[in-house]
Amino acid sequence: MPSAKGLRGLLRSTPLLLMLGLGSMAVSVAAPSFGLRGATGGAITDSPKEVIDQVWQIVYRDYLDSTGRYSDGRWRQLRKDLLRKSYGGEEESYEAIRGMLDSLDDPYTRFLDPKEFKEMRIDTSGELMGVGIQISLDKVTKNLIVVSPIEGTPASRAGVQSKDIIVSIDGKSTKGMTTEDAVKLIRGPEGTKVILGLRRKDDVLTIPLTRARIEINAVKSALNTSTDGSKIGYIRLKQFNANASREMRNAIQELEEQGAAGYVLDLRSNPGGLLEASVDIARQWLNEGVIVSTRTREGIRDVRRATGSAITDKPMVVLIDQGSASASEIVSGALQENDRAQLVGQTTFGKGLVQAVRGLADGSGMTVTIAKYLTPNGTDIHKHGIKPDIEAEVSEKDMENMKIEHLGTIKDSQYRIAEKILIKHITKFDLLR
């Protein structure tokens, strides 16, 4: 999980949608129609069993096993066992589905009841109701971890930090909770209150928060002037939501018009999002070369390439840290391995899996891991992350004195290093023109 020494404490449809993220991402997905058959061969018309079998079929057909827990034989037997049983209603069948998916030991393959599935839609739409944190379930410890607070939200203003462990919500222990369970308790009507119990190192903190309507602007940009007078375009991308590609394009174009000589792209604490957004954003910086390839369990590779549509070819440096995940890793890996940019900061999170979002017959839904993605050089970064070209951490002292508004300024020690490196590239770029 993200290091406490980084900046994470401060940074804070379609029949098939592909996601790259640590938390629940939003979608609007039409429920597919399957010609499902029962364990004895007859058509399943019983609604609870129909949804159970839909989930089973999706996993059987599409699931990419990255844990070694899946086997065809065991999965077929599980289907027979589940369809032999009687279910008193939706809740019983939903519990059976969750148990079935838990057996895969894949935190990214998850079931969402109709309410949870509906709530997912806000995450990529650019607006949500809550306190402004993104959370994940640690696979080893089963702790609920704050991946990143969203800048300008109740959580970031109250000092919630990345890697905080959520131990209670309104006094209720989070032991055994899923991320969906926690989201249900944390979200709520605007103006209402929720109290989070957070463990940070050896301390347990009680943080009262007032829920608010949160508009998520994916991109923040500024034109900085370096010590040697160079104009530096600074762009921070917070997440790869539905607005990210458009906002990034607008930011680059505006900075180009303002005479930026080079760019610092800040992907620190960006937990990921939509695959298409990551590919399109990479294309805005990269004129040629492979961006990413995806590999299913059958070995099929879908290679995504640059299309000669880069907005600028000016020098750039990318800031990354251990909170930079999935879609952030696609962009940073593509820019690094195509020699388009140097990476500065800390090794990224290491999530190299692609999820599809599927709607089910009764309005519920699921996310299912369907592929692995590889960097342009064919590297599988899952659980390994991407190493920066230049290591740069934030000292404890700097962390204590840092404020949100200091990011991307001379008071940001990682940014200072990135700017220094960028100036060298700008000088070389100017000499070659």
TAVENDA-V401946 format. One record per pair of residues at least 12 apart in sequence whose C-alpha atoms are under 8 Angstrom apart, sorted by the first residue. I is the first residue (numbers start at 1). GAP is how many residues later the second one is. Records with the same first field share a line. If there is no record, write none. Layout:
# TAVENDA-V401946
I = GAP  GAP
This chain:
# TAVENDA-V401946
1 = 137  146  162  321  322  348
2 = 145  160  161  319  320  321  347
3 = 159  160  319  320
4 = 157  158  159
5 = 388  389  390  391  394
6 = 315  316  387  388  393
7 = 261  262  314  387  392
8 = 139  140  141  153  154  155  260  261  315
9 = 139  140  147  150  151  152  153  154
10 = 139  141  146  149  151  392  393  394
11 = 137  138  139  140  145  257  258  393
12 = 120  121  136  137  138  139  140  141  143  144  149  392
13 = 14  15  16  17
14 = 14  15  16
15 = 14  15  16  17  343  344
16 = 13  340  341  342
17 = 12  339  340  341
18 = 256  257  258  336  337  338  339
19 = 254  255  256  335  336  337  338
20 = 252  253  254  255  306  307  333  334  335
21 = 250  251  252  253  304  305  306  330
22 = 86  113  114  125  249  250  303  304  329
23 = 111  112  113  248
24 = 96  99
25 = 95  96  98  99  248
26 = 93  94  95  96  97  98  99
27 = 93  94  95  96  97  330
28 = 93
29 = 328  329  330
30 = 328  329
31 = 327  328  329  330  332
32 = 326  327  328  329
33 = 328
34 = 20
36 = 14  17  18
38 = 45
39 = 40  41  44  45
47 = 315
48 = 39  41  42  45  46
49 = 34  38  44
50 = 311
51 = 309  310  311
52 = 30  41  42  44  45
53 = 26  30
54 = 306
55 = 42  305  311
56 = 23
58 = 310
59 = 309
60 = 12  15
62 = 235  306  307  308
63 = 234  305  306  307  308
64 = 232  233  305  306  307  308
65 = 39  232  304
66 = 40
67 = 37  38  39
69 = 34  35  36
70 = 34
78 = 22
82 = 14
94 = 19
97 = 14
98 = 12  13
107 = 30  32
108 = 247  259  260  261
109 = 246  257  258  259  260
110 = 256  257  258
111 = 253  254  255  256
112 = 68  252  253  254
113 = 250  251  252
114 = 248  249  250  251
115 = 249
116 = 64  68  248
117 = 246  247  248  249
123 = 118
124 = 116  117  118  119  149
125 = 116  117  118
126 = 89  90  91  92  115  116  117
127 = 86  87  88  89
128 = 85  86  87  88
129 = 58  59  60  61  82  83  84  85
130 = 56  57  58  59  60  81  82  83  84
131 = 22  23  24  55  56  78  79  80  81  83
132 = 17  18  19  21  22  23  24  82
133 = 13  14  15  16  17  22
134 = 12  13  14  15  16
135 = 12  13  44
136 = 43
137 = 41  42
142 = 34
143 = 22  23  24  32
144 = 21  22  23  30  33  34  35
145 = 17  18  19  20  21
146 = 15  16  17  18  19  20
147 = 15  16  122  124  176
148 = 13  14  15  121  122  123  175
149 = 12  13
151 = 253
153 = 59  61
154 = 55  56  57  58
155 = 54
158 = 49  51
163 = 37
164 = 34  35  36
165 = 33  34  35
166 = 30  31  32  33
167 = 29  30  31  32
168 = 28  29  30
169 = 13  16  17  25  26  27  28
170 = 24  25  26  27
171 = 24  25  26
187 = 24
188 = 23
189 = 22  23
190 = 20  21  22  23
191 = 19  20  21
192 = 18  19
193 = 15  16  17  18
194 = 14  15  16  17
195 = 12  13  14
196 = 12  13
217 = 21  26  27
218 = 19  20  21  22  23  25  26  29
219 = 16  17  18  19  25  28  29  32
220 = 15  16  17  31
221 = 12  13  14  15  30
222 = 12  13  33
223 = 32  35  37
224 = 185
226 = 193
230 = 30  31  193
231 = 28  29  30  31
232 = 28  29  30  31  32  187
233 = 22  27  28  29  30  31
234 = 29  30  31  32  174
235 = 16  28  29  30  31
236 = 29  30  31
237 = 28  29  30  33
238 = 29  30  31  32  33
239 = 31  32  33  34
240 = 32  33  34  37  38  87
241 = 32  33  36
242 = 32  35
244 = 33
245 = 32  33  35  36
248 = 33
249 = 32  35  62
252 = 59  60
253 = 58
256 = 56
261 = 53  54  165
262 = 52  53  54  160  161  164
263 = 51  52  53  54  159
264 = 52  53  54  55  154  155  158
265 = 51  52  53  54
266 = 52  53  54
267 = 51  52  53  54  57  61
268 = 51  52  53  54  55  56
269 = 51  52  53  54  55  56
270 = 53  54  55  58
271 = 52  53  54  55  56  57
272 = 52  53  54  55  56
273 = 53  54
274 = 53
275 = 52
278 = 49  50  52  53
279 = 12  13  25  51  52
281 = 50
282 = 24  49  52  53
283 = 22  23  24  25  26  27
284 = 25  26  27  28
285 = 25  26  27  28  50  55
286 = 20  22  23  24  27  49  54
287 = 19  20  21  22  23
288 = 17  18  19  20
289 = 16  17  49  87
290 = 13  14  15  16  44  48  86
291 = 12  13  14  15  39  40  42  43  44  84  85
292 = 12  13  38  42  81  82  83  84
293 = 80  81  82  83  85
294 = 77  78  79  80
295 = 76  77  78  79
296 = 74  75  76
297 = 73  74
314 = 112  115
315 = 25  26  107  110  111  114
316 = 24  25  26  106  109
317 = 24  25  26  27  101  102  104  105
318 = 14  23  24  25  26  100
319 = 24  25  26  95  96  99
320 = 12  23  24  25  26  27  28  68
321 = 24  25  26  27  28
322 = 24  25  26  27
323 = 25  26
324 = 24  25
325 = 23  24  25  26
326 = 23  24  25  26  27
329 = 19  21  22  56  57
330 = 45
333 = 42  43  53
334 = 41  42
337 = 38  39  40
338 = 38
342 = 46  47  48
343 = 44  45  46  47
344 = 44  45  46  47  48  70  73  74
345 = 43  45  46  47  48  69
346 = 41  42  45  46  47
347 = 38  39  40  41
348 = 36  37  38  39
349 = 34  35  36  37
350 = 31  32  33  34  35  36
351 = 30  31  32  34
352 = 20  21  22  28  29  30  31
353 = 16  17  18  19  20  29
354 = 15  16  17  18  19
355 = 12  13  14  15  16
356 = 12  13  14
392 = 22  25
393 = 21
394 = 19  20
398 = 15
